[in-house]
Amino acid sequence: MNYVELIQRQAGLVFGNKEKADAWLSQPKTAFDGKTPTELAHSEAGYLLVKVVLERINQGYAC
C-alpha cells in the first residue's frame, strides 16, 4: 500500500464514509500551503503531515 492509499483509508475512518473523505482529500487546505491532502500524501513527509491533521480532526480539533 502506498502513502496515498494509506491516507485515503485513514480519512475514510475519520470521516465515516468515502464521499466525505474524498471531498476533504481533494480540497486545497491553507494548512498545506494551498495544496490538497492527496497531493501532499505522495511523499513520506507529506503523508505524515496529513496523518497528523487527520488525527487532530478525529480527536475533535478543527483544522
mmCIF file of the N, C-alpha and C atoms, coordinates in Angstrom:
data_MODEL
# 
_entry.id   MODEL 
# 
loop_
_atom_site.group_PDB 
_atom_site.id 
_atom_site.type_symbol 
_atom_site.label_atom_id 
_atom_site.label_alt_id 
_atom_site.label_comp_id 
_atom_site.label_asym_id 
_atom_site.label_entity_id 
_atom_site.label_seq_id 
_atom_site.pdbx_PDB_ins_code 
_atom_site.Cartn_x 
_atom_site.Cartn_y 
_atom_site.Cartn_z 
_atom_site.occupancy 
_atom_site.B_iso_or_equiv 
_atom_site.pdbx_formal_charge 
_atom_site.auth_seq_id 
_atom_site.auth_comp_id 
_atom_site.auth_asym_id 
_atom_site.auth_atom_id 
_atom_site.pdbx_PDB_model_num 
ATOM 1   N N  . MET A 1 1  ? 0.848   -1.180 0.000  1.00 0.00 ? 1  MET A N  1 
ATOM 2   C CA . MET A 1 1  ? 0.000   0.000  0.000  1.00 0.00 ? 1  MET A CA 1 
ATOM 3   C C  . MET A 1 1  ? 0.897   1.248  0.000  1.00 0.00 ? 1  MET A C  1 
ATOM 4   N N  . ASN A 1 2  ? 0.575   2.222  -0.852 1.00 0.00 ? 2  ASN A N  1 
ATOM 5   C CA . ASN A 1 2  ? 1.380   3.441  -0.891 1.00 0.00 ? 2  ASN A CA 1 
ATOM 6   C C  . ASN A 1 2  ? 0.798   4.496  0.049  1.00 0.00 ? 2  ASN A C  1 
ATOM 7   N N  . TYR A 1 3  ? 1.489   5.630  0.145  1.00 0.00 ? 3  TYR A N  1 
ATOM 8   C CA . TYR A 1 3  ? 1.074   6.675  1.093  1.00 0.00 ? 3  TYR A CA 1 
ATOM 9   C C  . TYR A 1 3  ? -0.309  7.240  0.776  1.00 0.00 ? 3  TYR A C  1 
ATOM 10  N N  . VAL A 1 4  ? -0.614  7.421  -0.496 1.00 0.00 ? 4  VAL A N  1 
ATOM 11  C CA . VAL A 1 4  ? -1.932  7.960  -0.862 1.00 0.00 ? 4  VAL A CA 1 
ATOM 12  C C  . VAL A 1 4  ? -3.024  6.991  -0.428 1.00 0.00 ? 4  VAL A C  1 
ATOM 13  N N  . GLU A 1 5  ? -2.832  5.713  -0.679 1.00 0.00 ? 5  GLU A N  1 
ATOM 14  C CA . GLU A 1 5  ? -3.828  4.716  -0.270 1.00 0.00 ? 5  GLU A CA 1 
ATOM 15  C C  . GLU A 1 5  ? -3.987  4.691  1.252  1.00 0.00 ? 5  GLU A C  1 
ATOM 16  N N  . LEU A 1 6  ? -2.883  4.813  1.957  1.00 0.00 ? 6  LEU A N  1 
ATOM 17  C CA . LEU A 1 6  ? -2.950  4.823  3.424  1.00 0.00 ? 6  LEU A CA 1 
ATOM 18  C C  . LEU A 1 6  ? -3.729  6.031  3.932  1.00 0.00 ? 6  LEU A C  1 
ATOM 19  N N  . ILE A 1 7  ? -3.495  7.197  3.339  1.00 0.00 ? 7  ILE A N  1 
ATOM 20  C CA . ILE A 1 7  ? -4.177  8.399  3.802  1.00 0.00 ? 7  ILE A CA 1 
ATOM 21  C C  . ILE A 1 7  ? -5.655  8.351  3.421  1.00 0.00 ? 7  ILE A C  1 
ATOM 22  N N  . GLN A 1 8  ? -5.976  7.770  2.270  1.00 0.00 ? 8  GLN A N  1 
ATOM 23  C CA . GLN A 1 8  ? -7.376  7.603  1.889  1.00 0.00 ? 8  GLN A CA 1 
ATOM 24  C C  . GLN A 1 8  ? -8.097  6.690  2.886  1.00 0.00 ? 8  GLN A C  1 
ATOM 25  N N  . ARG A 1 9  ? -7.427  5.658  3.282  1.00 0.00 ? 9  ARG A N  1 
ATOM 26  C CA . ARG A 1 9  ? -8.014  4.720  4.255  1.00 0.00 ? 9  ARG A CA 1 
ATOM 27  C C  . ARG A 1 9  ? -8.248  5.411  5.603  1.00 0.00 ? 9  ARG A C  1 
ATOM 28  N N  . GLN A 1 10 ? -7.242  6.155  6.063  1.00 0.00 ? 10 GLN A N  1 
ATOM 29  C CA . GLN A 1 10 ? -7.382  6.846  7.339  1.00 0.00 ? 10 GLN A CA 1 
ATOM 30  C C  . GLN A 1 10 ? -8.477  7.908  7.272  1.00 0.00 ? 10 GLN A C  1 
ATOM 31  N N  . ALA A 1 11 ? -8.538  8.645  6.172  1.00 0.00 ? 11 ALA A N  1 
ATOM 32  C CA . ALA A 1 11 ? -9.574  9.673  6.022  1.00 0.00 ? 11 ALA A CA 1 
ATOM 33  C C  . ALA A 1 11 ? -10.964 9.033  6.034  1.00 0.00 ? 11 ALA A C  1 
ATOM 34  N N  . GLY A 1 12 ? -11.096 7.890  5.410  1.00 0.00 ? 12 GLY A N  1 
ATOM 35  C CA . GLY A 1 12 ? -12.379 7.183  5.427  1.00 0.00 ? 12 GLY A CA 1 
ATOM 36  C C  . GLY A 1 12 ? -12.808 6.818  6.832  1.00 0.00 ? 12 GLY A C  1 
ATOM 37  N N  . LEU A 1 13 ? -11.858 6.409  7.650  1.00 0.00 ? 13 LEU A N  1 
ATOM 38  C CA . LEU A 1 13 ? -12.171 6.079  9.047  1.00 0.00 ? 13 LEU A CA 1 
ATOM 39  C C  . LEU A 1 13 ? -12.542 7.329  9.839  1.00 0.00 ? 13 LEU A C  1 
ATOM 40  N N  . VAL A 1 14 ? -11.828 8.411  9.614  1.00 0.00 ? 14 VAL A N  1 
ATOM 41  C CA . VAL A 1 14 ? -12.080 9.650  10.358 1.00 0.00 ? 14 VAL A CA 1 
ATOM 42  C C  . VAL A 1 14 ? -13.432 10.256 9.981  1.00 0.00 ? 14 VAL A C  1 
ATOM 43  N N  . PHE A 1 15 ? -13.733 10.302 8.680  1.00 0.00 ? 15 PHE A N  1 
ATOM 44  C CA . PHE A 1 15 ? -14.955 10.966 8.228  1.00 0.00 ? 15 PHE A CA 1 
ATOM 45  C C  . PHE A 1 15 ? -16.160 10.035 8.137  1.00 0.00 ? 15 PHE A C  1 
ATOM 46  N N  . GLY A 1 16 ? -15.940 8.755  8.249  1.00 0.00 ? 16 GLY A N  1 
ATOM 47  C CA . GLY A 1 16 ? -17.054 7.817  8.314  1.00 0.00 ? 16 GLY A CA 1 
ATOM 48  C C  . GLY A 1 16 ? -17.570 7.301  6.995  1.00 0.00 ? 16 GLY A C  1 
ATOM 49  N N  . ASN A 1 17 ? -17.178 7.928  5.888  1.00 0.00 ? 17 ASN A N  1 
ATOM 50  C CA . ASN A 1 17 ? -17.550 7.385  4.588  1.00 0.00 ? 17 ASN A CA 1 
ATOM 51  C C  . ASN A 1 17 ? -16.615 7.915  3.505  1.00 0.00 ? 17 ASN A C  1 
ATOM 52  N N  . LYS A 1 18 ? -16.583 7.209  2.394  1.00 0.00 ? 18 LYS A N  1 
ATOM 53  C CA . LYS A 1 18 ? -15.656 7.513  1.316  1.00 0.00 ? 18 LYS A CA 1 
ATOM 54  C C  . LYS A 1 18 ? -15.930 8.874  0.687  1.00 0.00 ? 18 LYS A C  1 
ATOM 55  N N  . GLU A 1 19 ? -17.185 9.246  0.510  1.00 0.00 ? 19 GLU A N  1 
ATOM 56  C CA . GLU A 1 19 ? -17.520 10.507 -0.149 1.00 0.00 ? 19 GLU A CA 1 
ATOM 57  C C  . GLU A 1 19 ? -17.003 11.710 0.641  1.00 0.00 ? 19 GLU A C  1 
ATOM 58  N N  . LYS A 1 20 ? -17.226 11.706 1.943  1.00 0.00 ? 20 LYS A N  1 
ATOM 59  C CA . LYS A 1 20 ? -16.735 12.806 2.783  1.00 0.00 ? 20 LYS A CA 1 
ATOM 60  C C  . LYS A 1 20 ? -15.213 12.827 2.811  1.00 0.00 ? 20 LYS A C  1 
ATOM 61  N N  . ALA A 1 21 ? -14.614 11.656 2.894  1.00 0.00 ? 21 ALA A N  1 
ATOM 62  C CA . ALA A 1 21 ? -13.156 11.562 2.903  1.00 0.00 ? 21 ALA A CA 1 
ATOM 63  C C  . ALA A 1 21 ? -12.580 12.085 1.591  1.00 0.00 ? 21 ALA A C  1 
ATOM 64  N N  . ASP A 1 22 ? -13.150 11.662 0.472  1.00 0.00 ? 22 ASP A N  1 
ATOM 65  C CA . ASP A 1 22 ? -12.665 12.113 -0.839 1.00 0.00 ? 22 ASP A CA 1 
ATOM 66  C C  . ASP A 1 22 ? -12.817 13.622 -0.997 1.00 0.00 ? 22 ASP A C  1 
ATOM 67  N N  . ALA A 1 23 ? -13.920 14.164 -0.503 1.00 0.00 ? 23 ALA A N  1 
ATOM 68  C CA . ALA A 1 23 ? -14.128 15.617 -0.584 1.00 0.00 ? 23 ALA A CA 1 
ATOM 69  C C  . ALA A 1 23 ? -13.045 16.348 0.198  1.00 0.00 ? 23 ALA A C  1 
ATOM 70  N N  . TRP A 1 24 ? -12.758 15.903 1.410  1.00 0.00 ? 24 TRP A N  1 
ATOM 71  C CA . TRP A 1 24 ? -11.734 16.556 2.226  1.00 0.00 ? 24 TRP A CA 1 
ATOM 72  C C  . TRP A 1 24 ? -10.358 16.411 1.588  1.00 0.00 ? 24 TRP A C  1 
ATOM 73  N N  . LEU A 1 25 ? -10.066 15.229 1.079  1.00 0.00 ? 25 LEU A N  1 
ATOM 74  C CA . LEU A 1 25 ? -8.752  14.967 0.492  1.00 0.00 ? 25 LEU A CA 1 
ATOM 75  C C  . LEU A 1 25 ? -8.497  15.750 -0.793 1.00 0.00 ? 25 LEU A C  1 
ATOM 76  N N  . SER A 1 26 ? -9.549  16.140 -1.486 1.00 0.00 ? 26 SER A N  1 
ATOM 77  C CA . SER A 1 26 ? -9.380  16.796 -2.789 1.00 0.00 ? 26 SER A CA 1 
ATOM 78  C C  . SER A 1 26 ? -9.465  18.320 -2.735 1.00 0.00 ? 26 SER A C  1 
ATOM 79  N N  . GLN A 1 27 ? -9.717  18.888 -1.559 1.00 0.00 ? 27 GLN A N  1 
ATOM 80  C CA . GLN A 1 27 ? -9.832  20.348 -1.441 1.00 0.00 ? 27 GLN A CA 1 
ATOM 81  C C  . GLN A 1 27 ? -8.520  20.936 -0.914 1.00 0.00 ? 27 GLN A C  1 
ATOM 82  N N  . PRO A 1 28 ? -8.020  21.988 -1.580 1.00 0.00 ? 28 PRO A N  1 
ATOM 83  C CA . PRO A 1 28 ? -6.799  22.640 -1.092 1.00 0.00 ? 28 PRO A CA 1 
ATOM 84  C C  . PRO A 1 28 ? -6.999  23.157 0.338  1.00 0.00 ? 28 PRO A C  1 
ATOM 85  N N  . LYS A 1 29 ? -5.954  23.057 1.127  1.00 0.00 ? 29 LYS A N  1 
ATOM 86  C CA . LYS A 1 29 ? -6.007  23.469 2.537  1.00 0.00 ? 29 LYS A CA 1 
ATOM 87  C C  . LYS A 1 29 ? -4.967  24.555 2.802  1.00 0.00 ? 29 LYS A C  1 
ATOM 88  N N  . THR A 1 30 ? -5.369  25.576 3.538  1.00 0.00 ? 30 THR A N  1 
ATOM 89  C CA . THR A 1 30 ? -4.449  26.628 3.941  1.00 0.00 ? 30 THR A CA 1 
ATOM 90  C C  . THR A 1 30 ? -3.298  26.043 4.745  1.00 0.00 ? 30 THR A C  1 
ATOM 91  N N  . ALA A 1 31 ? -3.598  25.095 5.604  1.00 0.00 ? 31 ALA A N  1 
ATOM 92  C CA . ALA A 1 31 ? -2.578  24.466 6.441  1.00 0.00 ? 31 ALA A CA 1 
ATOM 93  C C  . ALA A 1 31 ? -1.507  23.747 5.615  1.00 0.00 ? 31 ALA A C  1 
ATOM 94  N N  . PHE A 1 32 ? -1.846  23.432 4.360  1.00 0.00 ? 32 PHE A N  1 
ATOM 95  C CA . PHE A 1 32 ? -0.912  22.738 3.474  1.00 0.00 ? 32 PHE A CA 1 
ATOM 96  C C  . PHE A 1 32 ? -0.431  23.661 2.354  1.00 0.00 ? 32 PHE A C  1 
ATOM 97  N N  . ASP A 1 33 ? -0.392  24.949 2.630  1.00 0.00 ? 33 ASP A N  1 
ATOM 98  C CA . ASP A 1 33 ? 0.051   25.953 1.652  1.00 0.00 ? 33 ASP A CA 1 
ATOM 99  C C  . ASP A 1 33 ? -0.719  25.870 0.335  1.00 0.00 ? 33 ASP A C  1 
ATOM 100 N N  . GLY A 1 34 ? -2.023  25.633 0.441  1.00 0.00 ? 34 GLY A N  1 
ATOM 101 C CA . GLY A 1 34 ? -2.878  25.606 -0.735 1.00 0.00 ? 34 GLY A CA 1 
ATOM 102 C C  . GLY A 1 34 ? -2.865  24.311 -1.517 1.00 0.00 ? 34 GLY A C  1 
ATOM 103 N N  . LYS A 1 35 ? -2.161  23.326 -1.031 1.00 0.00 ? 35 LYS A N  1 
ATOM 104 C CA . LYS A 1 35 ? -2.150  22.012 -1.692 1.00 0.00 ? 35 LYS A CA 1 
ATOM 105 C C  . LYS A 1 35 ? -3.240  21.142 -1.093 1.00 0.00 ? 35 LYS A C  1 
ATOM 106 N N  . THR A 1 36 ? -3.617  20.122 -1.830 1.00 0.00 ? 36 THR A N  1 
ATOM 107 C CA . THR A 1 36 ? -4.603  19.181 -1.306 1.00 0.00 ? 36 THR A CA 1 
ATOM 108 C C  . THR A 1 36 ? -3.890  18.129 -0.459 1.00 0.00 ? 36 THR A C  1 
ATOM 109 N N  . PRO A 1 37 ? -4.611  17.521 0.466  1.00 0.00 ? 37 PRO A N  1 
ATOM 110 C CA . PRO A 1 37 ? -4.010  16.433 1.234  1.00 0.00 ? 37 PRO A CA 1 
ATOM 111 C C  . PRO A 1 37 ? -3.495  15.303 0.340  1.00 0.00 ? 37 PRO A C  1 
ATOM 112 N N  . THR A 1 38 ? -4.213  15.014 -0.737 1.00 0.00 ? 38 THR A N  1 
ATOM 113 C CA . THR A 1 38 ? -3.777  13.958 -1.649 1.00 0.00 ? 38 THR A CA 1 
ATOM 114 C C  . THR A 1 38 ? -2.449  14.312 -2.304 1.00 0.00 ? 38 THR A C  1 
ATOM 115 N N  . GLU A 1 39 ? -2.286  15.569 -2.714 1.00 0.00 ? 39 GLU A N  1 
ATOM 116 C CA . GLU A 1 39 ? -1.017  15.997 -3.307 1.00 0.00 ? 39 GLU A CA 1 
ATOM 117 C C  . GLU A 1 39 ? 0.136   15.774 -2.340 1.00 0.00 ? 39 GLU A C  1 
ATOM 118 N N  . LEU A 1 40 ? -0.078  16.153 -1.094 1.00 0.00 ? 40 LEU A N  1 
ATOM 119 C CA . LEU A 1 40 ? 0.986   16.005 -0.095 1.00 0.00 ? 40 LEU A CA 1 
ATOM 120 C C  . LEU A 1 40 ? 1.305   14.548 0.200  1.00 0.00 ? 40 LEU A C  1 
ATOM 121 N N  . ALA A 1 41 ? 0.303   13.705 0.150  1.00 0.00 ? 41 ALA A N  1 
ATOM 122 C CA . ALA A 1 41 ? 0.472   12.308 0.557  1.00 0.00 ? 41 ALA A CA 1 
ATOM 123 C C  . ALA A 1 41 ? 1.317   11.484 -0.417 1.00 0.00 ? 41 ALA A C  1 
ATOM 124 N N  . HIS A 1 42 ? 1.802   12.094 -1.479 1.00 0.00 ? 42 HIS A N  1 
ATOM 125 C CA . HIS A 1 42 ? 2.662   11.363 -2.411 1.00 0.00 ? 42 HIS A CA 1 
ATOM 126 C C  . HIS A 1 42 ? 4.075   11.172 -1.870 1.00 0.00 ? 42 HIS A C  1 
ATOM 127 N N  . SER A 1 43 ? 4.438   11.919 -0.820 1.00 0.00 ? 43 SER A N  1 
ATOM 128 C CA . SER A 1 43 ? 5.755   11.737 -0.204 1.00 0.00 ? 43 SER A CA 1 
ATOM 129 C C  . SER A 1 43 ? 5.563   11.301 1.247  1.00 0.00 ? 43 SER A C  1 
ATOM 130 N N  . GLU A 1 44 ? 6.595   10.736 1.819  1.00 0.00 ? 44 GLU A N  1 
ATOM 131 C CA . GLU A 1 44 ? 6.507   10.299 3.214  1.00 0.00 ? 44 GLU A CA 1 
ATOM 132 C C  . GLU A 1 44 ? 6.280   11.479 4.151  1.00 0.00 ? 44 GLU A C  1 
ATOM 133 N N  . ALA A 1 45 ? 7.011   12.567 3.940  1.00 0.00 ? 45 ALA A N  1 
ATOM 134 C CA . ALA A 1 45 ? 6.865   13.746 4.803  1.00 0.00 ? 45 ALA A CA 1 
ATOM 135 C C  . ALA A 1 45 ? 5.459   14.327 4.692  1.00 0.00 ? 45 ALA A C  1 
ATOM 136 N N  . GLY A 1 46 ? 4.939   14.411 3.475  1.00 0.00 ? 46 GLY A N  1 
ATOM 137 C CA . GLY A 1 46 ? 3.589   14.928 3.281  1.00 0.00 ? 46 GLY A CA 1 
ATOM 138 C C  . GLY A 1 46 ? 2.543   14.015 3.891  1.00 0.00 ? 46 GLY A C  1 
ATOM 139 N N  . TYR A 1 47 ? 2.729   12.736 3.711  1.00 0.00 ? 47 TYR A N  1 
ATOM 140 C CA . TYR A 1 47 ? 1.826   11.749 4.301  1.00 0.00 ? 47 TYR A CA 1 
ATOM 141 C C  . TYR A 1 47 ? 1.762   11.925 5.816  1.00 0.00 ? 47 TYR A C  1 
ATOM 142 N N  . LEU A 1 48 ? 2.925   12.077 6.449  1.00 0.00 ? 48 LEU A N  1 
ATOM 143 C CA . LEU A 1 48 ? 2.961   12.222 7.904  1.00 0.00 ? 48 LEU A CA 1 
ATOM 144 C C  . LEU A 1 48 ? 2.255   13.500 8.354  1.00 0.00 ? 48 LEU A C  1 
ATOM 145 N N  . LEU A 1 49 ? 2.405   14.579 7.601  1.00 0.00 ? 49 LEU A N  1 
ATOM 146 C CA . LEU A 1 49 ? 1.736   15.837 7.918  1.00 0.00 ? 49 LEU A CA 1 
ATOM 147 C C  . LEU A 1 49 ? 0.216   15.687 7.827  1.00 0.00 ? 49 LEU A C  1 
ATOM 148 N N  . VAL A 1 50 ? -0.261  15.085 6.753  1.00 0.00 ? 50 VAL A N  1 
ATOM 149 C CA . VAL A 1 50 ? -1.706  14.873 6.579  1.00 0.00 ? 50 VAL A CA 1 
ATOM 150 C C  . VAL A 1 50 ? -2.230  13.934 7.661  1.00 0.00 ? 50 VAL A C  1 
ATOM 151 N N  . LYS A 1 51 ? -1.466  12.923 7.987  1.00 0.00 ? 51 LYS A N  1 
ATOM 152 C CA . LYS A 1 51 ? -1.871  11.965 9.027  1.00 0.00 ? 51 LYS A CA 1 
ATOM 153 C C  . LYS A 1 51 ? -2.072  12.666 10.371 1.00 0.00 ? 51 LYS A C  1 
ATOM 154 N N  . VAL A 1 52 ? -1.169  13.578 10.716 1.00 0.00 ? 52 VAL A N  1 
ATOM 155 C CA . VAL A 1 52 ? -1.293  14.321 11.971 1.00 0.00 ? 52 VAL A CA 1 
ATOM 156 C C  . VAL A 1 52 ? -2.567  15.164 11.970 1.00 0.00 ? 52 VAL A C  1 
ATOM 157 N N  . VAL A 1 53 ? -2.858  15.816 10.854 1.00 0.00 ? 53 VAL A N  1 
ATOM 158 C CA . VAL A 1 53 ? -4.079  16.638 10.773 1.00 0.00 ? 53 VAL A CA 1 
ATOM 159 C C  . VAL A 1 53 ? -5.316  15.760 10.910 1.00 0.00 ? 53 VAL A C  1 
ATOM 160 N N  . LEU A 1 54 ? -5.325  14.614 10.253 1.00 0.00 ? 54 LEU A N  1 
ATOM 161 C CA . LEU A 1 54 ? -6.466  13.698 10.378 1.00 0.00 ? 54 LEU A CA 1 
ATOM 162 C C  . LEU A 1 54 ? -6.627  13.205 11.817 1.00 0.00 ? 54 LEU A C  1 
ATOM 163 N N  . GLU A 1 55 ? -5.532  12.944 12.485 1.00 0.00 ? 55 GLU A N  1 
ATOM 164 C CA . GLU A 1 55 ? -5.607  12.515 13.890 1.00 0.00 ? 55 GLU A CA 1 
ATOM 165 C C  . GLU A 1 55 ? -6.191  13.636 14.764 1.00 0.00 ? 55 GLU A C  1 
ATOM 166 N N  . ARG A 1 56 ? -5.823  14.880 14.470 1.00 0.00 ? 56 ARG A N  1 
ATOM 167 C CA . ARG A 1 56 ? -6.378  16.012 15.214 1.00 0.00 ? 56 ARG A CA 1 
ATOM 168 C C  . ARG A 1 56 ? -7.877  16.153 14.956 1.00 0.00 ? 56 ARG A C  1 
ATOM 169 N N  . ILE A 1 57 ? -8.274  16.004 13.704 1.00 0.00 ? 57 ILE A N  1 
ATOM 170 C CA . ILE A 1 57 ? -9.707  16.077 13.375 1.00 0.00 ? 57 ILE A CA 1 
ATOM 171 C C  . ILE A 1 57 ? -10.446 14.966 14.115 1.00 0.00 ? 57 ILE A C  1 
ATOM 172 N N  . ASN A 1 58 ? -9.891  13.780 14.117 1.00 0.00 ? 58 ASN A N  1 
ATOM 173 C CA . ASN A 1 58 ? -10.513 12.648 14.791 1.00 0.00 ? 58 ASN A CA 1 
ATOM 174 C C  . ASN A 1 58 ? -10.669 12.876 16.290 1.00 0.00 ? 58 ASN A C  1 
ATOM 175 N N  . GLN A 1 59 ? -9.768  13.669 16.873 1.00 0.00 ? 59 GLN A N  1 
ATOM 176 C CA . GLN A 1 59 ? -9.827  13.971 18.305 1.00 0.00 ? 59 GLN A CA 1 
ATOM 177 C C  . GLN A 1 59 ? -10.708 15.180 18.600 1.00 0.00 ? 59 GLN A C  1 
ATOM 178 N N  . GLY A 1 60 ? -11.290 15.763 17.545 1.00 0.00 ? 60 GLY A N  1 
ATOM 179 C CA . GLY A 1 60 ? -12.228 16.864 17.752 1.00 0.00 ? 60 GLY A CA 1 
ATOM 180 C C  . GLY A 1 60 ? -11.683 18.248 17.534 1.00 0.00 ? 60 GLY A C  1 
ATOM 181 N N  . TYR A 1 61 ? -10.457 18.362 17.066 1.00 0.00 ? 61 TYR A N  1 
ATOM 182 C CA . TYR A 1 61 ? -9.881  19.666 16.796 1.00 0.00 ? 61 TYR A CA 1 
ATOM 183 C C  . TYR A 1 61 ? -10.222 20.077 15.379 1.00 0.00 ? 61 TYR A C  1 
ATOM 184 N N  . ALA A 1 62 ? -10.665 21.303 15.193 1.00 0.00 ? 62 ALA A N  1 
ATOM 185 C CA . ALA A 1 62 ? -10.974 21.813 13.856 1.00 0.00 ? 62 ALA A CA 1 
ATOM 186 C C  . ALA A 1 62 ? -9.670  22.143 13.145 1.00 0.00 ? 62 ALA A C  1 
ATOM 187 N N  . CYS A 1 63 ? -9.565  21.738 11.909 1.00 0.00 ? 63 CYS A N  1 
ATOM 188 C CA . CYS A 1 63 ? -8.366  22.040 11.115 1.00 0.00 ? 63 CYS A CA 1 
ATOM 189 C C  . CYS A 1 63 ? -8.761  22.599 9.769  1.00 0.00 ? 63 CYS A C  1 
# 
